[in-house]
């Protein structure tokens, strides 16, 4: 299999504009993410795909592989799909540009899903982390995932799911980490299918895959890292980097 990593990098993030060019230990966040992904040595290629000339120039200046989006996109999957449409690849790993602490073991587990799936029953793989903090479970910025007995995703939501009507039941809650691995065909299907109601309501692109019957294999990891969505997250990331 030919496996590449794509890092979608939009400059004007709604909650923290310009966050990918903010300083993290002396280099921009996007540079840290790109270099960390390259340093895993897991991929045939690592490519940043962006709508920003600033980010394009930054990655190019460090000798990285970067592509400019040809048109505006609503989500990272669309941005990646446009970039890989004419590339000869089998599996694409989507590494979020604001997750500079993504590490080797988690990415290996995602790749292993496809190596073991010889019948091509899995369309995507993604990561989840067991969470117990009630504030995090209730936080709409923390996306939760419910899985079946085979760790295949049943639903993703910003709401706390499942709802604990019977509090005596030992329910486990999982936070979805936005690192995806796609079969190229699943990604291209996504790109050419319109958004449906669930995705529009929750603003979660992974719901489009479920609404069209794609199978998402969830892989549990204990490494949570830091997703940089706010200035406070960036402050925490800098402390962790030190």
Number of C-alpha atoms within 10 A of each C-alpha: 10 11 20 19 24 31 26 27 27 24 18 13 12 10 10 14 14 16 24 26 17 16 16 21 14 9 11 18 23 27 23 20 22 24 15 17 25 16 12 14 11 16 18 12 15 24 23 28 26 25 20 17 10 13 24 19 13 17 21 14 10 10 9 18 16 21 19 16 19 11 8 11 14 9 13 20 21 19 25 28 22 18 20 18 14 8 10 10 16 14 22 25 25 23 26 23 26 24 26 26 18 22 16 14 12 19 24 12 17 23 21 12 18 23 11 10 11 9 7 10 12 19 21 26 24 26 25 23 19 16 16 13 9 10 9 15 20 15 13 14 12 18 23 27 25 20 16 11 6 8 13 19 21 14 17 24 24 18 17 21 19 14 9 11 7 8 8 7 8 8 13 11 21 23 23 22 23 15 19 23 27 24 19 22 15 17 23 18 14 20 17 10 11 10 16 13 12 17 18 12 10 15 15 15 20 22 24 20 20 17 14 14 10 19 17 24 25 25 19 19 15 11 15 17 14 17 19 21 18 13 13 10 13 20 14 14 21 15 11 13 11 7
